[in-house]
Amino acid sequence: MHAVQAQSASTTTNVHFEPLLTDTQAAELLGIHPKTLQRFARNGQIPAHRIGRYWRFRASELDLWLRSALQSGSQSAVSQEIVQ
């Protein structure tokens, strides 16, 4: 993560910026094809951010999403495809 200092008139705070992953990077982490990941993002099945015409992903959000899907016991078709 990158730390950025934000200054205002009265305080200085550190803001932590998590770099966004491309669809290729995120798909590699999840072990699926990038086109599959893009389809999941378009359908709202996975946490994603649309920036212009590109999908971007936060590793922390993908991790949380996958962990919650695995812990729920009732895995969605998406998480089952990723886990297998």
Secondary structure, DSSP 8 states (H G I E B T S, - for coil): -EEEEEE-SS-EEEEEE---B-HHHHHHHHTS-HHHHHHHHHTTSS--EEETTEEEB-HHHHHHHHHHHHHTSS--HHHHHHH-
